[in-house]
Amino acid sequence: MQKPLIVVTRRIHFEALQKLNELGDLKIWEGDGPIDPITFAAWLKTADACLTMLTDRVDELALSQAPHLKIVSNMAVGYDNFDLKAATARHIMMTNTPDVLTEATAELTWALILALMRNIVPARDDLLAGKWTTWRPDGFLGTEVSGKTLGIVGLGRIGRAVARRAFAFNMPVIAWARDGRATIEERIPRAARSQFLARADVVTLHVPLTPQTYHLVDKDWLKAMKPSAFLINTARGGVVDEIALKSALDRNELAGAALDVFAQEPVDARHPLASHPRVLATPHIGSATNETRKAMALRAVANIRAALSGHVPPDLLNPDSLLSNG
């Protein structure tokens, strides 16, 4: 009996590869960057399963080349690289890896908050440039987090994990949700948008990128924030209107921003926000811990195992894909 062919679009944790190898024959992209679309489409022609990254666009064009494909397992909690409608029409199961990156992303969010508000990166750069000649009473003055109000946009798994850490810093926490749902957390009251933005000293974003959240943080949003406030984005770059954010920073309408994600990735020093003096930029490393990347890979493999065994994957995104043509 012929083994299933499993396409893997990037080299992942060795334990996950070992488990995949037990399920079928592997075809692994060994390049440093994402697999190119032409090669990806060619590999999918004979694939039974595919393990993808967020950088891999899985759209109608790609799926139309995959007559045997049963599942595409994204090694990410986000799935804005998926065309779920096209996959469902072709009865291809699509999955992600929720839960396992919650703590790592929450930790990075706090690393960015503290580094931004305490000017850690500029201070380090000054030291390395040989400019530390004496202690200065006005040197690298930052903003304390204690007593400041943290505003969380999106109180899902990651948002709640960020909130738990805020209490340890003696920060009041408020939340805002686009759908207006009340929060289930007794210590985290929901506020209307105008009140939320007027009160928050730090606004941190934890929502998926959807048509409804695209450019959620726009010119009007930024104008409603305190000029002394900070914006943190470890969600998706498209949630923020980057042109509006740069304008707000240039006009001193915002104290600073920390961005782990951008609308178009990767970016470099030429990017107007990545190079902005009041922006702390990192290269999409929210889940970048040894523990989390291993857990993500193993969870992606578990979804493939379930699908190839005739079971429903635990993290199925499109249950309608299971419906028969009849």
C-alpha positions in Angstrom: 0.0 0.0 0.0 1.4 3.4 -1.0 2.1 5.7 1.8 0.5 9.2 1.9 2.7 12.0 0.7 3.1 14.9 3.2 4.5 18.2 2.0 6.2 20.3 4.7 7.0 23.9 3.6 9.8 24.6 6.1 12.1 22.5 8.3 10.5 22.1 11.7 11.3 20.5 15.1 13.0 17.1 14.6 10.5 15.3 16.9 7.6 16.6 14.7 9.4 15.4 11.6 9.9 12.0 13.2 6.2 11.7 13.9 5.3 12.9 10.4 7.7 10.3 8.9 5.7 7.6 10.7 2.6 8.8 8.8 3.9 8.9 5.3 6.6 10.0 2.9 7.9 13.5 3.4 8.7 16.2 0.9 10.4 19.1 2.8 11.3 22.5 1.5 14.8 23.1 2.7 15.2 26.8 1.7 15.7 29.6 4.2 12.7 31.5 3.0 9.2 30.5 2.0 8.6 27.9 -0.7 8.0 29.7 -4.0 4.4 29.4 -5.4 5.4 27.5 -8.5 7.2 24.8 -6.6 4.4 24.7 -4.0 1.7 24.2 -6.6 3.8 21.4 -8.2 4.3 19.6 -5.0 0.7 19.8 -4.1 -0.3 17.8 -7.2 0.6 14.6 -5.5 0.2 15.5 -1.9 -2.2 14.0 0.6 -1.4 16.4 3.4 0.5 19.6 3.8 2.0 21.4 6.8 2.3 25.1 6.1 3.6 28.3 7.6 1.8 31.6 7.8 4.0 32.8 4.9 2.5 30.2 2.6 -0.5 31.5 0.6 -3.0 28.6 0.3 -5.5 30.0 -2.1 -7.8 28.7 -4.9 -4.9 28.6 -7.4 -2.8 26.4 -5.1 -5.7 24.2 -4.1 -6.8 23.6 -7.6 -3.5 21.8 -8.2 -4.1 19.3 -5.4 -6.6 16.6 -6.4 -5.6 14.3 -3.5 -5.2 16.8 -0.7 -7.1 16.0 2.4 -5.7 18.5 4.9 -3.6 21.7 5.2 -2.2 22.1 8.7 -1.0 25.6 9.5 1.8 25.9 12.1 0.3 29.1 13.4 -2.7 30.3 15.3 -3.5 32.8 12.6 -4.8 31.6 9.2 -5.2 34.7 7.1 -3.0 32.9 4.5 -5.9 30.4 4.0 -8.8 30.7 1.5 -11.2 28.8 3.7 -14.0 29.1 1.2 -12.0 27.6 -1.6 -10.8 24.8 0.7 -14.3 24.0 2.0 -15.7 23.8 -1.6 -13.0 21.2 -2.3 -13.6 19.3 1.0 -10.1 20.0 2.1 -9.7 20.3 5.9 -7.8 23.3 7.2 -6.4 23.6 10.7 -4.3 25.8 12.9 -2.4 25.6 16.2 -4.3 27.5 18.9 -3.5 27.6 22.6 0.1 26.5 22.4 1.6 30.0 21.6 -0.6 31.9 24.1 2.0 32.3 26.9 5.0 33.0 24.5 3.0 35.8 22.7 1.9 37.3 26.0 5.5 37.3 27.3 6.7 39.0 24.2 3.9 41.6 24.5 5.2 42.4 28.0 8.8 42.5 26.8 7.8 45.1 24.2 5.8 47.1 26.7 8.6 47.3 29.2 11.4 47.9 26.6 9.4 50.6 24.9 8.3 52.5 27.9 11.7 52.3 29.6 13.8 53.2 26.5 15.8 50.0 26.9 16.9 49.8 23.2 18.0 53.4 22.8 19.9 53.2 26.1 21.7 50.0 25.0 22.6 51.6 21.6 24.0 54.6 23.4 26.1 52.4 25.6 27.5 50.5 22.7 28.2 53.7 20.8 30.5 54.8 23.7 28.3 57.6 24.7 27.9 56.6 28.3 30.3 59.0 30.0 28.4 59.7 33.2 25.2 59.2 35.0 22.6 61.8 34.0 19.5 62.8 36.0 17.6 63.3 32.8 19.1 60.3 30.9 16.7 58.0 29.0 13.7 59.0 31.2 10.9 56.5 30.5 7.4 55.9 31.8 6.5 53.6 34.7 3.9 50.9 34.0 2.7 50.7 37.7 -0.6 52.5 38.1 -1.1 53.0 34.3 -4.2 51.6 32.6 -3.7 48.8 30.1 -6.3 48.6 27.4 -6.7 45.2 25.7 -8.3 44.9 22.3 -9.4 41.3 22.0 -9.8 39.4 25.2 -9.2 35.9 23.8 -6.6 33.5 25.1 -3.6 35.8 24.5 -5.4 38.9 25.6 -6.3 37.2 28.9 -2.8 36.0 29.4 -1.5 39.6 28.9 -4.1 40.8 31.4 -3.0 38.3 34.1 0.5 39.8 33.9 -0.8 43.3 34.1 -2.2 42.7 37.6 1.3 41.8 38.8 2.4 45.3 37.6 -0.4 47.0 39.5 -2.1 48.1 36.3 -5.8 48.5 36.0 -7.1 46.7 32.9 -9.9 47.6 30.6 -11.1 45.8 27.4 -12.8 46.6 24.2 -14.3 44.3 21.7 -15.6 45.2 18.3 -18.7 43.0 18.7 -19.6 44.7 22.0 -19.6 41.5 24.1 -19.1 41.9 27.8 -16.0 40.4 29.2 -16.3 37.3 31.4 -13.5 38.4 33.6 -14.7 40.2 36.7 -11.5 42.2 37.0 -11.5 43.4 33.4 -14.4 45.7 32.7 -15.5 46.4 29.2 -15.5 50.0 28.0 -17.1 51.8 25.0 -14.5 52.7 22.4 -14.4 56.4 23.2 -14.0 55.7 26.9 -11.5 52.9 26.3 -9.2 55.1 24.2 -9.5 58.1 26.5 -8.5 56.0 29.5 -5.8 53.6 28.2 -2.2 54.5 28.7 -1.1 51.4 26.8 -3.3 49.8 24.1 -2.3 46.3 23.1 -3.9 44.5 20.1 -4.9 40.8 20.2 -7.4 40.2 17.4 -7.2 38.2 14.2 -6.9 39.9 10.8 -10.4 39.8 9.2 -12.2 42.1 6.9 -13.8 43.6 10.1 -10.4 44.2 11.8 -8.5 45.4 8.8 -7.2 48.9 9.7 -9.2 48.8 12.9 -6.5 51.2 14.3 -6.9 54.1 11.8 -6.5 57.8 11.9 -9.6 58.4 14.0 -8.6 55.6 16.5 -5.2 57.1 17.0 -6.5 60.7 17.4 -8.7 59.4 20.2 -5.8 57.9 22.1 -3.9 59.9 24.7 -0.8 61.7 23.3 1.1 60.1 26.2 -0.2 56.6 25.3 1.7 53.6 23.7 0.4 51.2 21.0 1.6 47.5 21.0 0.8 45.2 18.2 1.7 41.5 18.4 -1.4 40.4 16.4 -1.4 41.1 12.7 0.1 44.0 10.8 -3.0 44.7 8.8 -5.0 45.6 11.9 -3.1 48.9 12.0 -3.1 51.6 9.3 0.6 52.0 9.1 0.5 55.4 7.3 -1.9 56.8 9.9 0.4 55.5 12.7 3.5 57.1 11.3 1.6 60.4 10.9 0.5 60.2 14.5 4.0 59.6 15.7 5.4 62.3 13.5 2.8 64.8 14.9 3.5 63.8 18.6 0.0 62.5 18.9 1.3 59.2 20.3 4.2 58.5 22.7 5.4 55.4 20.9 4.6 52.0 19.4 6.0 48.5 19.6 5.4 46.4 16.5 6.1 42.7 16.1 4.0 42.5 12.9 3.7 44.5 9.7 1.2 44.7 6.9 3.8 43.3 4.4 6.5 41.1 5.8 9.5 40.9 6.0 10.6 44.6 6.5 14.0 46.1 6.9 15.6 49.3 8.1 14.1 51.2 5.2 10.6 50.7 6.4 9.2 54.1 7.7 7.9 52.5 10.9 10.7 50.0 11.6 13.2 52.8 11.4 11.1 55.4 13.3 12.8 56.7 16.5 9.7 56.1 18.6 9.0 52.6 17.3 10.4 49.4 18.7 10.2 46.8 15.9 10.8 43.1 16.1 10.6 40.5 13.2 7.4 38.6 14.1 8.8 36.6 17.0 5.7 36.3 19.2 5.9 32.5 19.3 9.7 32.3 19.0 10.6 30.2 22.0 12.0 26.6 21.9 9.1 25.3 23.9 6.4 27.0 21.8 7.8 26.3 18.3 8.1 22.6 19.3 4.5 22.5 20.6 3.2 24.2 17.5 4.9 21.7 15.2 3.6 18.8 17.2 0.1 20.2 17.2 0.2 20.7 13.5 1.3 17.0 13.1 -1.5 15.9 15.4 -4.0 17.5 13.1 -2.5 15.7 10.1 -2.4 12.4 11.9 -6.1 12.7 12.7 -7.1 13.6 9.1 -5.1 10.8 7.5 -6.5 8.4 10.1 -10.1 9.3 9.1 -10.8 11.3 12.2 -11.8 15.0 12.6 -8.7 17.1 13.4 -8.9 18.7 16.8 -8.3 22.2 15.4 -10.5 22.1 12.3 -11.3 25.5 11.0 -13.8 24.6 8.3 -16.2 21.9 9.6 -18.3 22.3 6.5 -15.5 20.6 4.5 -16.7 17.4 6.0 -20.1 17.6 4.3 -20.6 15.3 1.4 -21.2 16.6 -2.1 -24.7 15.3 -1.9 
